[in-house]
Amino acid sequence: MNALENRYRQVLRLLPAGYRAEREDEMVSAFLDGAGSAAADPAARPRWPEIISVAALALRIRLGGPGATPRNLAWGRTVRLTALIGLAFQAMMSCVYLAQTLGVYGVLPLPYTTGEMPIGDPASAERLWHLTRDLAPVLWIVGYAALVRGRPRVAKVAAALGLTDSVVSWTGAPEISALTQVLILAVPTLALLAGYHRDTKAHRHPVRLAALPLVAGAALFLIMMLSTWAMATSNRSPQWPGAWAWIWSWLPPSGLFCLTLLVAGAGYVVAHLAAPRWRSASVPLALAILTVPVTLSRLSYLNPGVDQVTETLNAVTLAQSIALLLIGMLLAVIGAKSLPARAM
Amino acid sequence: MTEQAFLVLTALADESRHGYGIVQEVERLSEGRVQLKIGTLYGVLDRLATDELVSLDREEAHQGRLRRYYRLTDEGAHALESEAVRLTENARYATERLRARHAGGTA
C-alpha cells in the first residue's frame, strides 16, 4: 500500500463502517485510477474537493440516503424533525414580531405605547433599512411554509437568509444572550441543510399544517399584547412587580421555546409510557437536540444582581434550565433506546 | 432525473464500466463540463441501484486492486430512453420557438 492509498483509506473512514466494508476497495481503486502517475508520489495527497465529496456522501448515508441502515434512516428522520419543529417555532414567533412591527409603524393600533423606536424619518434610507430588518422575520414563515409544502430548497434559502440576519444583529450587539439566540436559529437551520439532502423525498403536507404556527403566533401575540397591557397598567402599584417577576422569564423567545419543549417533552414521555404504538426514536431525539441551545440561551439570562426581583428572575431561569436539562436527558435516553440496533 | 444520473446512465448504455471509467465517460459525454467526484459518483450509483436502474455486472482485479463494473438494467434503459425523449421534446419546442422568434424579427 503506497502513501496516497493509505491517505485515501483514511479519508474513507468518514463513511459508516458497514458502507466502508462494502465499498472501500473499489472506491480506493477509482481514486488511484484518477490520480494516475501521481499515485506513486509519496507526497501526493487527496484533493479537498474529493474529501468534501466523501464527507457529503458520508453525511447523506448517515441521514438516510440510499444504502442507509434502519438506524441511519431514524437519524435522518430525527434531523428533519429537528428542522421542522425549530422552523415551526420561529414561524410562530415571527408572527408576533411582525405584528409588533406593524404596531411600531402605526399600522396596527396597540393598547399600550411602544415608546420612541429608532425607525428613521418617513421615506428616508434609514427607514428603509429599519423596515427591511424589521420585516426579516417573514423569512422564517416562508421557510416553514415552504418546508411543509414540499419545497425544501426554498426553505433552505429562506432559513439561511433569516440566520444571516440574526448574525448581523448579533455583530451589532455582541452579547452572550444574543449569541445563544443565534444558536437557537442555527441548530434547526443546519438540520434543514443537512437533513433535506437530494436523496430525501420532499413531502407535501396539508395547508392546515403550514397555517398552524401562524394561528398559534396570532394567539400568542394576543396573549403577549394583553400581558404587556396588564404590566403597563400595574407598574404604578406599590406591590410592583409582584407576581410578574415569576412570569417574566417565560416571556422572551427562549423562555417560550423552553415552555414549548417542556410541555412537548412531558407529553411525549406520557404518550411513550401509555401508548406503545406512539413510540418513536425521532420525536424524543429531535426534542432533546433542541433543548441544548434553548438551555444555553436560558442560562445566558442569569444576572449577578442581588435585589429580590433579580433573585426571583434567576431562580425561575435556573429552574427552567434544570428542567430542560432533565427532560432533554430523559428524551435522549428514551430516543437512544428506541433507535434500531446498529448494523453488524 | 438529475443531469448527473442521466449522464451516468448514458455512460453505461453501450457497455459496463467501473467507477473511474464512468467518471471519464461522463466527462467526455459532457465535453468536460461535468467532472464527477468519486464521493458524488457513488452517491449517484447508490441511488440508481436502489431504483434498480443499474446493477453490478462483474468484479475484476486490476494491478492488484478491485474494480467493480456496473451495467444498465432493462429498467435503466427504459428510464434513460424516457428521459432522452422528454429532453428531445423540450429541445424541439425551444428550437421551434426560437425559429419563430427569429423569423418574426427578420420579417
Contacts between the chains, C-beta under 8 A, distances in Angstrom:
chain1	res1	chain2	res2	distance
A	23	B	42	6.4
A	25	B	65	7.1
A	25	B	66	4.1
A	26	B	18	7.5
A	26	B	19	5.9
A	26	B	66	5.1
A	26	B	67	6.6
A	26	B	68	4.6
A	27	B	19	7.0
A	27	B	38	5.9
A	27	B	42	6.4
A	28	B	65	7.0
A	29	B	18	7.6
A	29	B	19	7.0
A	29	B	20	7.5
A	29	B	62	7.1
A	29	B	65	4.0
A	29	B	66	5.5
A	29	B	67	5.6
A	30	B	18	7.2
A	30	B	19	3.5
A	30	B	20	4.4
A	30	B	23	7.1
A	30	B	38	5.1
A	30	B	41	7.4
A	31	B	38	5.6
A	32	B	65	6.7
A	33	B	18	8.0
A	33	B	19	7.6
A	33	B	20	3.6
A	34	B	20	5.5
A	34	B	23	6.7
A	34	B	38	7.1
A	49	B	37	5.7
A	50	B	37	5.6
A	50	B	38	6.2
A	50	B	39	7.0
A	52	B	37	7.7
A	52	B	39	7.6
A	53	B	37	3.4
A	53	B	38	6.4
A	53	B	39	3.0
A	53	B	40	4.9
A	54	B	38	7.2
A	54	B	39	4.0
A	55	B	39	7.4
A	56	B	39	6.1
A	56	B	40	7.5
A	56	B	43	7.5
A	57	B	39	4.1
A	57	B	40	7.3
A	57	B	42	6.1
A	57	B	43	5.0
A	60	B	43	6.1
A	61	B	46	8.0
A	65	B	43	6.9
A	65	B	46	6.9
A	65	B	47	7.7
A	66	B	43	7.7
A	66	B	46	3.8
A	66	B	47	4.8
A	66	B	49	7.1
A	66	B	50	4.2
A	67	B	46	4.8
A	67	B	50	7.2
A	198	B	2	7.4
A	199	B	43	7.4
A	199	B	47	6.1
